[in-house]
Amino acid sequence: MKSQSIGYDPTTLLRKRMKRQIEDDILMDVEYGLENEEDGDTGDDPHAASSGLNDGGPVSRIYGRQAGVDVVKELKLICLDYDFASPIENLRIELNSFKFSQNATFGDCVSGAILAILERLQLTSEISPARLVASFKNELDLWAELLDKLCFGLEEEVSVIEAIESAATGTSIAKDVLSKEPSFRFLLQTLHGKDIVSDEAIMSWAKSRREGNQDSPVGRLFNQKTTQEFLNWVEEDDDSSSDGSSSGNTSSSDSDG
C-alpha cells in the first residue's frame, strides 16, 4: 500500500522477473541441446539419419535414433558378420537389440537381411538369370528361419520387396545385374514362390508404384515387361481364388437350404 501510495507500480518488477525467467529457460534449452549433440542423442532434431533405403532426397529425423546412423546398413553388416555355425536365434536377438537401440522397425531388419543376402551372392555383370535365381534360392534356404521370425505381416513383406528394389536402382554392381530384365522379376517370383512375400504384399507394393513417378529409376524397373507379366499373373490368380471361394460359399449355402 505504501509503495503504491508514492507512485510505485509493482507490475514493473513482475515483468522484469518474468523476462529474466524466460531468458533463463532459453539458455537452459540451448545447453540441453548441446549436451544432446555431444551424447549423440537425436531428440526431436529435424535432421534425420538415413534408413539405408533413401532415394537421395532429404531424410526425415526419427525420434530416438542416433544422428548419422544408417540403420539398414548397420543391420546388413550385423547379418554379414553372422556365423552360420551358431543358432539363427542368436542373430535374431542381436538384430532385435540393435532395432530397439535405434528405434528401428522389423521392416528395417528384413531390409538389412535381404541386402546382406544380395551381397553374399557376390554378383558380377556376367551372371546369368538362371544362375542368379539358383544362388538366390540357396541363400533364402539359409535365411528362411530368420525371415520368418522377422516378417510379422504385410509391412515387413513389402519391405522385403523394397529392399530388392533399392538394390536394383542403387549405385552398386547389384544395380547392373538386378535392373536387367528379367532379373528383378525372377527374384520377385522366387520370393513369392518361397512364401516369403504374399499376393497381398506384391499387390500393395504394385499399387504404390503405379501411383508414383513412372519416369524414375523405380518406375522404370516396375514397368519392365517381364515384371508386369508377373504382376498380371499374381492379380489374375488372386481374382480366381476369390471367385472360387465365393462359388464355394454359394454352393454351401444352397445345400444348407
Secondary structure, DSSP 8 states (H G I E B T S, - for coil): -HHHHTT--HHHHHHHHHHHHHHHHHHHHHHHHHHHHHHT--TT-SB----S---SS--B--TT--TT--HHHHHHHHHHT--TTS-HHHHHHHHHHHHHHTT--HHHHHHHHHHHHHHHTT--TT--HHHHHHHHHHHHHHHHHHHHHH--SHHHHHHHHHHHHHHHTSSSHHHHHHTSTTHHHHHHHHHHHTTSS-HHHHHHHHHHHHTS-TTSHHHHHHT-HHHHHHHHHHHHHHHHHHHHHHHHHHHHHHHH-
